Amino acid sequence: MPAEEFDIVILGAGSGGYACALRAAQLGKRVALVEKDKLGGTCLHWGCIPTKAMLHTAEVADSVRDGARYGVSAALEGIDMAAVHSYKDGVVGRLHKGLQGLVKAADGITYVEGKGRLTSATTVTVGDRELTGQHVVLATGSYARTLPGVEVGGRIMTSEQALQVDHVPDRVIVLGGGVIGVEFASVFRSFGAEVTVVEALERLVAVEDPAVSKALERGFRKRKIAVRTGAKVASATQDDAGVRVELEGGDVLEADLLLVAVGRGPRTQDLGYEQVGVTLDRGYVPTDERLRTNVEGVRAVGDLVPGPQLAHRGFAHGIFVAEDIAGLEPTPVDDTLVPKVTYCDPEIATVGLTEEQAREKHGEGVSVYEYNLGGNGKSQILGTAGFIKLVRSAPDGPVVGVHMVGARMGEQVGEAQLIVGWEALPEDVAQFVHAHPTQNEALGEAHLALAGKPLHAHA
């Protein structure tokens, strides 16, 4: 077949790929969007959306279980996993249908189903079709990693299989204390399982500020989630009775299910990248700040690019690349300003530098302040514990990091992102009126305190 010509050919239709396609089409570009599986990618079908739907179910279960605490007589009779999946899949299905409608209605997008392969700096081949473009965007995302000696199958599964579990196991071991691991640990505990988290590093969510890790570990202990940090797995075996995990040092853990949540790797194998000359580093695709690879005309977005593996980062990458190709000269995406939310209980939301990172960058003049949610009215109403930690670059400098732990903290990270992104001084934020009683008010109170005028907190 003769080659089909486009302005941009995008390989992968996850968050980064479809965002790039939609924005490029808005800017008058002719786009080929190639996807071997489902439009929307991991985030929509096997990641962000279905896991957060299950986390909401878990929150409802906890609310029912704790009803008496709030004067509501209720009893949790059990978790109907078939109904949970029906609810979860309904959310995913509606969003998928809406996204399909957007792509179909977009003037200028040709959606191509099938496995694509980069065959030149300007060509993606899908079956017997050759799609050529002045620009090619690599957006093939990531896959769930495992460990040597841990073979996935049966009772040993990754997050993708865990989303389809048809019953609540009595005992679960979660291998990995990062975002995916602690979220699933939270879900299974809320569903009634006995949960143990095994993490090779010395603390959970190790990329976060140490104060956040301590608060999460404290919250997990309160929920009776066992945590084994500094523990490495030697082997994992299974039989009809369950899973047996042996740790280095000889300790043995047993459970009904082992969830392997040791991170995600870039999906770059057998896609022609190296053959065309695209540099790979441990499987990732290094780029410059404008997301250009070492091959002229080839860009990369999302989880392929070293940095936080977050759907909204990929989404921002896709928009940036479309606008950059169109000559709009957009501002590059700054990973430091990408907000992160971990939807376990207690919830974690952060943006900017940790205290340690701030000291490395700005020196010992860095100051920090922690506002305990015990002084926040809405937190007392919700019965949540936690804190907001502010990191300031100098005694008279701007806020360069905001780290929050507690119920609904993810809903506060938008303002936190603006504070850090616009290099606000505590005095700048303190003058704004935050509604009472809200969780958001805690962010305002923390800045009041850091500005030297604490009301419900100690300076």
Buried (B, 14 or more C-beta within 10 A) or exposed (E): EEEBBBBBBBBBBBBBBBBBBBBBBBBEBBBBBBBBBBBBBBBBBBBBBBBBBBBBBBBEBBBEBEBEEEEEEEEBEEBEBEEBBEBBBEBBEEBBEEBBEBBEEBEBBBBBBEBBBBBBBBBBBBEEBBBBBBBBBBBBBBBBEBBEEBEBEEBBBBBBBBBEBEEBBEBBBBBBBBBBBBBBBBBBBBBBBBBBBBBBBEBBBBEBBBBBBEBBBBBBEEBEBBBBBEBEBBBBBBEEEBBBBBBEEEEEBEBBBBBBBBBBBBBBEEBBBEEBBBEBEEBBBBBEEEBBBEBEBBBBBBBBBBBBBBBBBBBBBBBBBBBBBBEEEBEEBEEBBBBBBBBBBBBBBBBBBBBEBBBEEBEEEBBBBBBBBEBBBBBEEBEBBBBBBBBBBBEEBBBBBBBBBBBBBBBBBEBBBEBBBEEBBBBBBBEEEBEEBBBBBBBBBBBBBBBEEBEBBEE
